């Protein structure tokens, strides 16, 4: 019986690693998880203190294990990618470790540091192994389609659709704590999909749609319009989340892609975008017209609900800034910002949570050093693109990767989940990995 060669085993391990990577993207929004260690700290929300293993975490672990096996059997050089990404990313990870010593909850911070290590390895995998856009677009398309079908059902039915075994929450707009849009005595349920919150689902959809838009504009495949099967319901589901940060993220990402094509005078690409926009309007306008009062309540700065939410965000920003100033040297430890709020403020009028600004949340937890590295990760891609924009005109992979980084950055300006939540982290580190890989391959 002929022995199986190391190269053959390595090949199949690499295939399994890619399949696991695809599952990471498909499962990213899922709230389904295993509680490894329940650590209740009333009244802090348990998800902030429990040790959780999400479905995407399991896929990520398998991805890294299979990749490691492939590397052991067939050693090859590992590139860290662009120095403008991997250096501050490594620095941020190290700052997270330093913050764990003497932080608010050293055990929790140690657990979160392990997660950052896994994410850094995930970044390295993307830079070194993901050469074909198909390995991104197909799983992202499946993610968007699956979540959209469920989200649209929830919005139309105004309750959960029955996928509780997959992690769907029991949704009833009349129950306190469920995210709704209040207007005229009506409590309209926001779409959750299989995510923890409509904002998280909205972010995942916005980022997925940004990548799909880039593909439909830049690909030469005659099958590109088949992506509408995913794009159109995804766009409708995004609207139904009523997530303003997600709406803005997709709008900014889309405007960037189309605007860059205008800058490059590629009118065929612009024509594709206009046609896609026209078809999209046919799908979303009926829902918009039917629910004008809901959107007015969500967008209008003069509405009571909007004013209350802005006050809450400002309150959290002030509280987070106070904690950061008191612990600016090393931070209060990874994942410990809600606990720090509880310890610092005896009278807190909101649920204990991080401020809705990813940079400030990172600064609170990792100190000024971590904040500096996070700031570099936010703005170096923008600076790099501005300085080299003319060299990127014929590089659609770079344009698409930057659009994703830009869109993730926009979300981080208005929410914290790209820093602390498992789904948000997958998208944030994916964006950094794709941007770094695109820069390295076009250098």
C-alpha positions in Angstrom: 0.0 0.0 0.0 1.6 3.3 -1.1 2.2 5.8 1.7 0.6 9.2 1.4 3.2 11.9 0.9 3.6 14.9 3.2 2.9 17.2 0.3 -0.4 15.5 -0.4 -1.5 15.7 3.3 -0.3 19.3 3.4 -2.5 20.1 0.3 -5.6 18.7 1.9 -4.9 20.4 5.2 -4.7 23.6 3.2 -8.0 22.9 1.6 -9.6 22.3 5.0 -8.0 25.5 6.2 -9.7 27.4 3.4 -13.0 25.8 4.0 -12.8 26.7 7.7 -11.8 30.2 6.7 -15.0 30.4 4.6 -17.0 29.2 7.5 -15.5 32.0 9.7 -17.0 34.5 7.3 -20.4 32.7 6.9 -20.8 32.3 10.7 -19.4 35.7 11.7 -22.8 37.3 12.6 -24.2 34.2 14.4 -24.8 34.8 18.1 -24.9 31.0 18.7 -22.2 30.2 21.3 -21.0 28.0 24.0 -20.5 29.5 27.5 -17.1 28.2 28.6 -17.2 29.9 31.9 -20.0 31.9 33.4 -18.7 34.8 35.5 -21.7 36.9 36.5 -21.0 40.4 37.8 -24.4 42.0 38.4 -25.6 44.3 36.9 -23.0 44.1 34.1 -24.4 42.3 31.1 -23.1 38.7 31.3 -21.7 38.7 27.7 -19.1 41.2 28.7 -17.7 39.0 31.5 -18.4 35.4 30.5 -15.9 33.3 28.5 -17.8 32.6 25.2 -17.0 30.4 22.3 -18.9 31.5 19.2 -19.6 29.5 16.1 -17.1 31.6 14.2 -14.5 31.1 16.9 -14.7 27.3 16.3 -14.3 27.8 12.6 -11.3 30.1 13.2 -9.6 27.6 15.5 -10.0 24.9 12.9 -8.7 27.3 10.2 -5.5 28.0 12.2 -5.0 24.3 13.2 -5.3 23.1 9.6 -3.0 25.9 8.4 -0.4 25.1 11.0 -0.5 21.4 10.0 0.0 22.4 6.4 2.9 24.6 7.2 4.6 21.9 9.3 4.4 19.3 6.5 5.3 21.8 3.7 7.3 24.7 5.3 7.1 28.0 3.5 7.9 31.6 4.2 5.3 33.6 6.1 5.0 37.2 5.1 3.7 39.7 7.7 2.3 41.9 4.9 2.5 45.6 4.7 4.5 47.2 7.5 1.9 50.0 7.7 -0.5 47.4 8.9 1.3 44.6 10.7 3.6 46.8 12.8 0.7 48.8 14.5 -1.4 45.6 14.6 1.4 43.7 16.4 1.8 46.8 18.7 -1.9 46.9 19.5 -1.8 43.2 20.4 1.2 43.7 22.6 -0.4 46.7 24.3 -3.4 44.4 25.0 -1.0 42.0 26.8 0.5 44.8 28.9 -2.9 46.1 29.9 -3.7 42.7 31.4 -1.2 43.2 34.2 -2.9 44.9 37.0 -6.0 45.7 35.0 -9.6 45.7 36.2 -10.0 41.9 35.6 -6.7 40.2 34.8 -8.4 36.8 34.0 -10.9 38.4 31.6 -8.1 40.4 29.9 -6.0 37.3 29.5 -8.9 35.6 27.8 -9.4 38.6 25.5 -5.6 38.7 24.8 -5.8 35.0 23.6 -8.6 36.1 21.2 -6.4 39.0 19.9 -3.5 36.5 19.3 -5.9 34.3 17.3 -7.1 37.3 15.3 -3.5 38.3 14.5 -2.9 34.7 13.2 -6.1 35.1 11.2 -4.7 38.3 9.7 -1.4 36.4 8.8 -3.5 33.6 7.2 -5.4 36.2 5.0 -2.1 37.9 3.9 -0.4 34.6 3.0 -3.1 32.2 1.8 -6.1 34.1 0.4 -5.0 34.9 -3.2 -8.4 34.6 -5.0 -11.3 37.0 -4.3 -13.6 34.0 -4.6 -12.6 32.8 -1.2 -13.9 36.1 0.2 -16.9 36.8 -2.0 -18.6 33.4 -2.0 -18.7 33.0 1.8 -19.6 36.7 2.3 -22.4 36.3 -0.3 -23.7 33.2 1.6 -23.5 35.2 4.9 -25.5 38.1 3.5 -28.1 35.9 1.8 -28.7 33.7 4.9 -29.0 36.6 7.3 -31.1 38.7 4.9 -33.8 36.0 4.4 -34.2 35.7 8.2 -34.0 39.4 8.8 -36.6 40.2 6.2 -38.9 37.6 7.7 -38.5 39.1 11.2 -39.3 42.6 10.0 -42.4 41.5 8.0 -43.7 39.2 10.7 -42.6 41.5 13.6 -41.4 38.6 15.6 -38.7 35.8 15.5 -39.1 33.3 12.6 -38.2 30.1 14.5 -34.5 29.6 14.1 -33.9 29.5 17.9 -31.6 26.5 17.6 -29.3 28.5 15.4 -29.1 31.3 18.0 -32.0 33.5 17.0 -33.3 35.5 19.9 -37.0 35.4 20.9 -38.1 38.6 19.4 -41.2 40.5 20.6 -41.4 44.2 20.1 -43.6 44.6 23.2 -40.9 43.1 25.4 -38.6 45.6 27.2 -35.0 45.2 26.0 -35.8 44.2 22.4 -34.5 46.8 20.0 -37.4 48.7 18.3 -38.2 52.0 16.6 -40.9 53.8 18.6 -43.2 56.1 16.7 -46.8 57.1 17.3 -47.3 54.5 20.0 -46.0 51.7 17.8 -43.0 49.6 18.7 -41.6 48.5 15.3 -39.1 45.6 15.6 -35.7 46.1 14.1 -34.3 43.1 12.2 -31.8 41.0 14.1 -31.2 38.1 11.8 -29.2 35.5 13.8 -27.0 38.3 15.4 -27.0 39.7 18.9 -28.3 43.1 17.9 -29.6 44.9 14.8 -26.5 47.1 14.8 -24.2 44.1 14.5 -26.3 42.6 11.7 -26.5 45.9 10.0 -22.7 46.3 10.1 -22.1 42.8 8.7 -24.6 43.4 5.9 -23.2 46.8 5.1 -19.6 45.5 4.8 -20.7 42.4 2.9 -22.6 44.6 0.4 -19.6 46.9 0.0 -17.5 43.9 -1.2 -20.3 42.6 -3.4 -20.7 46.1 -5.0 -17.0 46.3 -5.7 -17.1 42.9 -7.4 -20.1 43.7 -9.5 -18.5 46.9 -10.7 -15.0 45.6 -11.4 -15.5 42.0 -12.5 -15.5 41.2 -16.2 -17.5 38.0 -15.6 -20.8 37.8 -17.6 -22.4 36.3 -14.5 -21.8 39.4 -12.3 -25.5 40.3 -12.3 -26.3 37.0 -10.6 -24.9 38.6 -7.5 -28.1 40.7 -7.5 -29.8 37.6 -6.0 -27.7 38.3 -2.9 -27.3 42.0 -3.2 -30.9 43.1 -3.4 -32.3 41.2 -0.4 -29.2 42.2 1.5 -29.8 45.8 0.8 -33.5 45.5 1.9 -32.4 43.7 5.1 -29.8 46.4 5.8 -32.6 49.0 5.6 -34.7 46.9 8.0 -32.1 46.8 10.7 -32.6 50.6 11.1 -28.9 50.8 12.0 -27.7 54.3 11.1 -24.0 53.6 11.5 -24.4 50.6 9.1 -26.4 52.7 6.6 -23.7 55.4 6.7 -21.0 52.8 6.4 -22.4 51.3 3.2 -23.2 54.7 1.8 -19.6 55.9 2.4 -18.1 52.7 0.9 -20.4 52.9 -2.1 -19.8 56.6 -2.7 -16.0 56.0 -2.5 -16.1 53.2 -5.1 -18.3 55.1 -7.5 -16.5 58.4 -6.9 -13.1 56.8 -7.6 -14.4 55.5 -10.9 -15.5 59.0 -11.8 -12.0 60.2 -10.8 -10.5 57.6 -13.1 -12.9 58.6 -15.9 -14.1 55.0 -16.2 -17.6 55.7 -17.4 -18.5 52.0 -18.1 -18.0 51.3 -14.4 -20.0 54.3 -13.4 -22.8 53.2 -15.8 -22.8 49.8 -14.0 -23.2 51.5 -10.7 -26.0 53.7 -11.8 -27.9 50.7 -13.3 -27.4 48.8 -10.0 -28.6 51.8 -8.1 -31.7 52.0 -10.2 -32.6 48.4 -9.7 -31.9 48.7 -5.9 -34.3 51.6 -5.6 -37.1 49.5 -7.1 -36.6 47.0 -4.3 -36.2 49.4 -1.3 -38.5 52.3 -2.2 -41.8 50.5 -1.5 -40.6 49.6 2.1 -39.3 53.2 2.6 -42.6 54.7 1.5 -44.7 52.4 3.6 -42.6 53.3 6.7 -41.8 57.0 6.2 -42.6 57.8 9.9 -40.2 55.2 11.1 -37.3 56.5 9.1 -38.2 60.1 10.1 -38.1 59.1 13.7 -34.7 57.3 13.2 -33.1 60.0 11.2 -34.6 63.3 12.4 -32.4 65.1 14.9 -35.5 66.7 16.4 -37.3 63.5 17.3 -37.5 62.6 21.0 -36.1 59.1 20.4 -33.1 60.4 18.4 -32.4 63.1 21.0 -32.4 60.5 23.8 -30.0 58.2 22.0 -27.6 61.1 21.2 -27.7 62.1 24.9 -26.9 58.5 25.9 -24.0 58.3 23.4 -22.6 61.6 24.7 -23.0 60.4 28.3 -21.1 57.2 27.5 -18.4 59.2 25.7 -17.9 61.4 28.8 -17.8 58.5 31.1 -15.3 56.6 28.9 -13.1 59.6 28.6 -13.1 60.0 32.4 -12.0 56.3 32.8 -9.3 56.7 30.1 -7.8 59.8 31.7 -7.5 58.0 35.0 -5.8 54.9 33.5 -4.1 56.4 30.4 -0.7 54.8 31.0 -1.6 51.1 30.7 -5.4 51.0 30.4 -7.9 49.1 32.4 -7.4 45.8 30.6 -8.8 44.1 27.5 -12.6 43.6 27.7 -12.8 45.3 31.1 -14.4 48.7 30.0 -17.9 47.8 31.3 -16.4 46.7 34.7 -14.4 49.9 34.8 -17.5 51.9 34.3 -19.2 50.0 37.2 -16.2 50.6 39.5 -15.7 54.3 38.7 -19.3 55.5 38.8 -21.6 54.7 41.7 -24.5 56.3 40.0 -24.7 55.4 36.4 -27.9 56.1 34.5 -27.4 53.6 31.7 -26.4 49.9 31.4 -22.7 49.5 31.9 -21.1 49.3 28.5 -18.2 50.7 26.4 -18.6 54.1 24.7 -19.9 53.9 21.2 -16.6 54.8 19.6 -14.1 52.0 18.9 -11.0 54.1 19.3 -12.1 55.4 22.8 -13.0 51.8 23.9 -9.6 50.6 22.7 -7.9 53.5 24.5 -9.7 52.8 27.8 -8.6 49.1 27.7 -5.1 49.4 26.3 -4.0 52.8 27.4 -2.3 55.5 25.3 0.1 53.1 23.7 -2.7 50.9 22.4 -4.7 54.0 21.4 -1.8 55.2 19.3 -1.5 51.9 17.5 -5.2 51.8 16.9 -5.1 55.4 15.6 -2.4 54.3 13.1 -4.5 51.4 11.9 -7.4 53.8 11.3 -5.6 56.6 9.5 -2.6 55.0 7.8 -4.7 53.3 5.1 -6.4 56.6 4.4 -3.1 58.4 4.1 -1.6 55.7 2.1 -4.4 55.6 -0.4 -4.5 59.4 -0.8 -0.7 59.6 -1.4 -0.7 56.6 -3.9 -4.2 57.0 -5.4 -2.9 57.4 -9.0 -0.9 54.1 -8.8 -4.1 52.3 -7.6 -6.3 53.3 -10.5 -5.7 50.0 -12.3 -5.8 47.9 -9.0 -9.4 46.9 -8.3 -8.3 44.6 -5.5 -6.7 47.6 -3.7 -9.8 49.8 -4.3 -12.2 47.1 -3.0 -10.0 46.4 0.1 -9.7 50.1 0.9 -13.5 50.5 0.5 -13.9 47.8 3.1 -11.4 49.3 5.5 -13.0 52.7 5.0 -16.5 51.3 5.7 -15.3 49.4 8.9 -13.7 52.6 10.1 -16.9 54.5 9.7 -18.8 52.0 11.8 -16.1 52.3 14.5 -16.8 56.0 14.7 -20.3 55.3 16.0 -20.1 51.9 17.7 -17.7 49.7 19.7 -18.4 46.3 18.3 -15.6 46.3 15.7 -13.3 46.4 18.8 -15.0 44.1 21.3 -17.6 41.9 19.6 -16.7 38.7 17.9 -18.6 39.5 14.7 -17.2 43.0 14.5 -13.7 41.7 15.1 -13.9 39.2 12.3 -14.8 42.0 9.9 -12.2 44.5 11.3 -9.3 42.0 11.1 -10.5 40.7 7.7 -10.4 44.3 6.4 -6.9 44.9 7.7 -5.7 41.6 6.3 -7.2 42.2 2.8 -5.8 45.7 2.7 -2.3 44.5 3.8 -2.4 41.7 1.2 -3.5 44.1 -1.6 -0.7 46.5 -0.8 1.9 43.7 -0.6 0.8 42.2 -4.0 0.8 45.5 -5.8 4.1 46.9 -4.3 
